[in-house]
């Protein structure tokens, strides 16, 4: 399985949703895991991005599906990058 780093920014609608339903983060995590990926770790950030997620996915098609699904909701924007272990370089 490949590792991906997903940086996310909440939209105004996403911030509103999170304020009204703080548990929404955990619900979304379950939804993305149902799409065939494993969330390895997740952090809230201070700076230009709101969250960073380290995700294990079987292939690029699967992680693209996750990013597309999340982005289509209008509550966040993502930037997803493949992560390679330093040992493999």
C-alpha positions in Angstrom: 0.0 0.0 0.0 1.2 3.5 -0.8 1.4 6.4 1.7 -0.1 9.8 0.9 -0.1 13.1 2.7 -3.3 15.1 2.4 -3.3 18.8 3.4 -6.8 20.3 3.8 -8.3 23.7 4.2 -11.8 24.2 5.4 -14.1 26.5 3.5 -16.4 28.9 5.3 -19.1 26.2 5.1 -16.7 23.6 6.5 -15.8 25.8 9.5 -19.5 26.4 10.1 -20.2 22.6 10.0 -17.2 21.8 12.3 -18.4 24.5 14.8 -21.9 23.1 14.8 -20.9 19.4 14.8 -17.4 18.9 16.2 -17.7 15.1 15.9 -18.0 15.6 12.1 -14.2 14.9 11.8 -14.6 11.4 13.2 -17.6 10.8 10.9 -15.7 11.8 7.8 -12.7 9.6 8.9 -15.1 6.6 9.0 -16.5 7.6 5.6 -13.0 7.7 3.9 -12.0 4.4 5.5 -15.1 2.9 4.0 -13.7 4.0 0.6 -10.7 1.6 1.1 -8.0 3.7 2.7 -6.5 3.7 6.2 -6.0 6.9 8.1 -2.6 6.5 9.8 -2.6 9.9 11.6 -4.3 13.3 11.6 -3.3 16.6 13.0 -4.9 20.1 13.2 -2.4 22.7 12.1 -1.6 26.3 12.8 -0.5 28.0 9.6 -1.7 28.0 5.9 -3.4 24.6 6.2 -6.1 23.5 8.7 -5.3 19.7 8.8 -2.7 17.2 7.7 -3.7 13.5 7.2 -1.3 10.6 6.5 -3.2 8.0 4.6 -2.4 4.5 3.3 -4.2 3.7 0.1 -3.9 0.7 -2.3 -3.3 3.0 -5.4 -3.6 6.5 -6.9 -7.1 5.8 -8.2 -8.4 5.2 -4.7 -6.8 8.3 -3.1 -8.1 10.4 -6.1 -11.6 9.1 -5.4 -11.2 10.1 -1.7 -9.9 13.6 -2.6 -12.7 14.1 -5.2 -15.4 12.9 -2.9 -14.3 15.2 -0.1 -13.8 18.2 -2.4 -17.2 17.8 -4.0 -18.9 18.5 -0.7 -17.8 22.1 -0.7 -16.6 22.0 2.9 -12.9 21.7 2.2 -10.1 21.8 -0.4 -7.4 19.3 -0.5 -3.8 18.9 -1.7 -2.7 15.3 -1.8 0.9 14.2 -2.4 2.5 10.7 -2.6 5.0 10.1 0.2 8.0 7.9 -0.3 10.1 6.5 2.6 13.5 8.0 2.6 15.0 4.5 2.7 13.5 3.9 -0.8 15.4 6.7 -2.4 
